Amino acid sequence: MIENNDKGVNKSVINWFPGHMAKAIREIKEKINLVDFIIEVCDARAPISSSNPIIQELSKNKFYLKILSKVDLSDEMANIQYQKKFKDEKIPYLYLDLNNKNSDKPIIDKIKEISKPLKEKDLKKGLKPRNVRVMIVGIPNVGKSTLINLLAKRKSAAVGNIPGFTKSLKLVRCNGFDLLDTPGILWPDLSQNNIGLKLALIGAIKTEILPNAELVKIALEFLNKNYPNCLYSKYQIKYNNIEEYLESFAKKMGHLLKNNEVDLQRSILTILNDFKNGRICQLTIENLEV
């Protein structure tokens, strides 16, 4: 798991708050009273770090469901441990691969189950139950737009594998629900417990924001410590230290410059992309103590 060690990391580069995120938070606060239900989409590979404390505060007094996306990329044993934690804390949750078209049924069933008191309240008043108004929230690049499209059964929200792709609030109507899509929002200080590093590794923060040379070192050390068989199986290179590994990697992959020197930057980006996209192995980057 990623250690709580900030040595060698410039904290200033992870204390950031883009203007569109500040605007999104203001808009969400303005619209929060118009919805009944909050679905927070988190990344199953970083269940704690991908859960936004601002969203947690805004979700008070609302029906709530936590969806852990990208379960197909996460460590199954870690998932079991987190499921126990959520059950103990009475947090409604679902672990799902949102790219699986069959994932819509458990979500719809869960929304109906949790929001049942709202329907009963309308019936007691002699009113026809209205659509449940659901706000979809989460950090960048966890699958919010994919979730909207899954529930709407059509391509209603643009989807992109780029953090911060959704830029404004968007309402999507589907059978039984009014879904309010929101941009991915982070919070100003991501340095505590190396949250910024973890989010960068899973692709929630643009790679330009953190030094790639530091990120790849953290990624390789993490893999060597927690998933050594996966790391060796993927690249067939023995890990001794970061410098030797990157040089061997570059030579093996043919990442060479015109003067036949190794292209370390290309190798670094290749490893980081493989890590982010689950090409090395299914993994979870934090344990329950982080």
VOGU-3710 file (C-alpha; in Angstrom, 3 decimals, decimal comma):
1> mienndkgvn> 0,000/0,000/0,000  1,104/3,607/-0,536  2,998/4,681/2,560  2,211/7,863/4,480  5,589/9,314/3,654  5,925/12,731/2,071  9,727/12,659/1,658  10,790/13,799/-1,789  7,329/15,067/-2,661  6,748/18,763/-3,214
11> ksvinwfpgh> 3,483/19,369/-1,391  2,931/22,632/-3,226  2,201/20,743/-6,427  -0,733/18,941/-4,847  -2,284/21,964/-3,165  -4,302/23,070/-6,143  -7,887/24,013/-6,863  -8,807/24,828/-10,479  -11,323/27,617/-10,958  -13,895/25,358/-12,627
21> makaireike> -13,901/23,113/-9,532  -14,572/26,022/-7,192  -17,406/27,058/-9,508  -18,765/23,485/-9,587  -18,870/23,312/-5,799  -20,823/26,584/-5,674  -23,287/25,253/-8,247  -23,689/21,947/-6,417  -24,399/23,784/-3,149  -27,022/25,864/-4,944
31> kinlvdfiie> -28,713/22,771/-6,430  -28,383/20,415/-3,457  -31,758/21,362/-1,999  -33,457/20,460/-5,279  -32,469/16,778/-5,110  -33,543/13,868/-2,915  -30,660/11,505/-3,407  -26,867/11,667/-3,688  -24,878/9,005/-5,503  -21,150/9,388/-4,876
41> vcdarapiss> -19,013/7,515/-7,363  -15,609/6,493/-5,993  -12,755/4,433/-7,405  -12,542/0,932/-5,923  -8,747/1,103/-6,114  -8,671/4,000/-3,639  -11,944/3,861/-1,682  -10,892/6,416/0,935  -8,828/8,863/-1,090  -11,407/9,009/-3,891
51> snpiiqelsk> -14,199/9,926/-1,481  -14,461/13,714/-1,390  -14,922/15,162/2,144  -16,778/18,138/0,654  -19,297/15,742/-0,876  -19,608/13,872/2,403  -20,583/17,125/4,116  -23,040/18,104/1,381  -24,678/14,644/1,468  -25,937/15,008/5,026
61> nkfylkilsk> -29,728/14,731/5,322  -29,996/13,214/1,830  -30,560/9,643/0,700  -27,072/8,387/-0,149  -25,413/5,591/-2,114  -21,682/5,035/-2,578  -20,768/3,344/-5,846  -17,251/1,895/-6,047  -16,487/1,882/-9,752  -13,715/0,132/-11,691
71> vdlsdemani> -14,109/-3,006/-9,602  -12,603/-4,908/-12,536  -9,317/-3,062/-11,876  -9,267/-3,456/-8,080  -7,943/-6,121/-5,706  -10,729/-8,581/-4,853  -9,439/-9,280/-1,326  -9,236/-5,551/-0,557  -12,784/-5,151/-1,862  -14,009/-7,709/0,653
81> qyqkkfkdek> -12,327/-5,828/3,509  -13,877/-2,528/2,467  -17,313/-4,083/2,074  -17,143/-5,157/5,703  -16,127/-1,623/6,695  -19,066/-0,073/4,821  -21,506/-2,576/6,303  -20,220/-1,886/9,816  -20,582/1,860/9,228  -24,056/1,363/7,680
91> ipylyldlnn> -23,012/3,039/4,431  -25,092/1,855/1,446  -22,681/0,786/-1,291  -22,278/-1,132/-4,530  -19,088/-2,433/-6,158  -19,578/-2,303/-9,926  -17,980/-2,261/-13,345  -19,970/0,591/-14,881  -18,953/-0,509/-18,378  -20,985/-3,682/-17,854
101> knsdkpiidk> -24,451/-3,014/-19,274  -25,993/-5,289/-16,631  -24,810/-3,041/-13,804  -27,880/-0,806/-14,119  -30,278/-3,203/-12,359  -28,531/-3,332/-8,951  -28,222/0,477/-9,034  -31,896/1,019/-9,834  -32,940/-1,552/-7,222  -30,744/0,153/-4,619
111> ikeiskplke> -32,106/3,616/-5,411  -35,669/2,318/-5,078  -34,841/0,547/-1,819  -33,148/3,532/-0,211  -35,672/6,125/-1,428  -38,725/4,046/-0,515  -39,671/6,429/2,352  -39,997/9,256/-0,203  -42,525/7,295/-2,255  -44,433/6,280/0,881
121> kdlkkglkpr> -44,576/9,925/1,992  -46,164/10,964/-1,317  -48,676/8,112/-1,152  -49,723/9,075/2,383  -50,430/12,583/1,129  -52,522/11,139/-1,692  -49,984/12,266/-4,258  -48,695/10,387/-7,243  -45,054/9,467/-6,480  -42,771/11,754/-8,470
131> nvrvmivgip> -39,447/10,954/-10,021  -36,609/10,651/-7,538  -34,161/13,494/-8,148  -30,655/12,070/-8,009  -27,396/14,029/-8,062  -24,344/12,139/-9,336  -21,159/13,396/-7,699  -17,544/12,321/-7,380  -13,945/13,209/-8,093  -12,753/13,400/-11,724
141> nvgkstlinl> -12,523/10,311/-13,909  -14,326/7,787/-11,697  -17,167/7,063/-14,138  -19,957/9,532/-13,395  -20,836/10,113/-17,047  -20,603/6,390/-17,729  -23,097/5,842/-14,902  -25,484/8,425/-16,369  -25,344/6,753/-19,778  -25,849/3,329/-18,199
151> lakrksaavg> -28,997/4,402/-16,346  -30,383/6,484/-19,216  -29,822/3,615/-21,697  -28,417/6,097/-24,174  -25,351/8,234/-24,677  -26,594/11,220/-22,699  -23,389/12,388/-21,044  -20,098/12,810/-22,836  -17,492/10,352/-21,561  -13,751/10,930/-21,589
161> nipgftkslk> -10,806/9,306/-19,848  -9,478/12,747/-18,938  -9,756/14,174/-15,406  -12,102/17,150/-15,373  -13,832/16,190/-18,651  -17,335/17,219/-17,468  -17,347/20,984/-17,018  -20,909/21,908/-15,989  -24,068/20,572/-14,380  -26,314/18,533/-16,661
171> lvrcngfdll> -29,819/17,117/-16,113  -30,708/13,773/-17,699  -34,211/12,319/-17,497  -34,720/8,571/-17,544  -37,475/6,217/-16,474  -38,286/6,916/-12,822  -35,346/9,204/-12,136  -34,140/12,695/-12,826  -30,356/12,508/-12,860  -28,194/15,564/-12,315
181> dtpgilwpdl> -24,666/15,047/-13,587  -21,898/17,200/-12,107  -18,238/17,888/-12,939  -15,635/15,977/-11,000  -14,598/18,012/-7,978  -11,521/17,759/-5,792  -10,693/19,662/-2,636  -7,988/22,308/-2,086  -5,438/20,323/-0,040  -4,571/16,864/-1,343
191> sqnniglkla> -1,316/16,429/0,579  -2,679/14,679/3,690  -1,931/10,940/3,681  -0,479/11,323/0,170  -3,991/11,576/-1,276  -2,736/13,586/-4,229  -0,219/10,893/-5,135  -2,831/8,161/-4,956  -5,296/10,071/-7,099  -2,598/10,806/-9,660
201> ligaikteil> -1,719/7,110/-9,898  -5,325/6,118/-10,664  -5,794/8,976/-13,129  -8,045/11,325/-11,131  -5,482/14,129/-11,378  -3,815/15,166/-14,618  -0,313/13,774/-14,854  1,109/17,263/-15,448  0,245/18,291/-11,891  2,646/15,910/-10,167
211> pnaelvkial> 6,234/14,993/-11,152  6,120/11,807/-13,226  9,606/10,762/-12,110  8,385/10,716/-8,514  5,110/9,017/-9,412  6,736/6,157/-11,299  9,124/5,548/-8,418  6,177/5,318/-6,014  4,260/3,091/-8,436  7,129/0,645/-8,949
221> eflnknypnc> 8,042/0,485/-5,257  4,379/-0,114/-4,424  4,091/-2,899/-7,000  7,367/-4,506/-5,941  6,223/-4,534/-2,322  2,569/-5,542/-2,761  2,251/-7,205/-6,182  5,786/-8,397/-7,092  4,617/-11,386/-9,120  2,336/-9,187/-11,219
231> lyskyqikyn> 5,104/-6,681/-11,879  7,566/-9,350/-12,998  4,949/-11,217/-15,017  4,016/-8,054/-16,921  7,473/-6,835/-17,916  9,837/-9,766/-17,168  12,314/-7,397/-15,512  13,716/-7,886/-12,007  13,317/-4,862/-9,738  16,372/-3,769/-7,735
241> nieeylesfa> 16,131/-0,001/-7,824  14,310/2,610/-9,867  17,282/3,721/-11,980  18,285/0,215/-13,087  14,676/-0,785/-13,698  13,832/2,180/-15,907  16,990/1,761/-17,970  16,314/-1,965/-18,458  12,692/-1,220/-19,252  13,572/1,409/-21,857
251> kkmghllknn> 16,053/-0,911/-23,594  13,643/-3,838/-23,596  10,768/-1,732/-24,967  12,961/-0,009/-27,556  12,457/3,407/-26,014  15,559/4,980/-27,500  16,464/8,455/-28,687  18,275/9,275/-31,947  21,670/9,103/-30,262  20,772/5,640/-28,910
261> evdlqrsilt> 20,311/6,951/-25,377  17,366/5,571/-23,423  14,151/7,612/-23,551  13,303/7,478/-19,847  10,359/9,860/-20,123  8,635/7,582/-22,625  9,218/4,587/-20,350  7,909/6,466/-17,323  4,700/7,425/-19,133  4,230/3,854/-20,383
271> ilndfkngri> 4,461/2,396/-16,876  2,188/5,064/-15,381  -0,425/4,493/-18,100  -0,256/0,725/-17,588  -0,684/1,255/-13,841  -3,631/3,633/-14,287  -5,442/1,472/-16,832  -5,056/-1,829/-14,966  -2,714/-3,449/-17,468  -0,287/-4,674/-14,793
281> cqltienlev> -2,759/-6,295/-12,397  -5,889/-5,739/-10,343  -4,755/-3,660/-7,385  -5,878/-1,431/-4,530  -3,474/1,307/-3,511  -4,542/1,900/0,084  -5,404/-0,238/3,040  -7,954/0,425/5,769  -5,373/2,154/7,968  -4,603/4,895/5,424
//
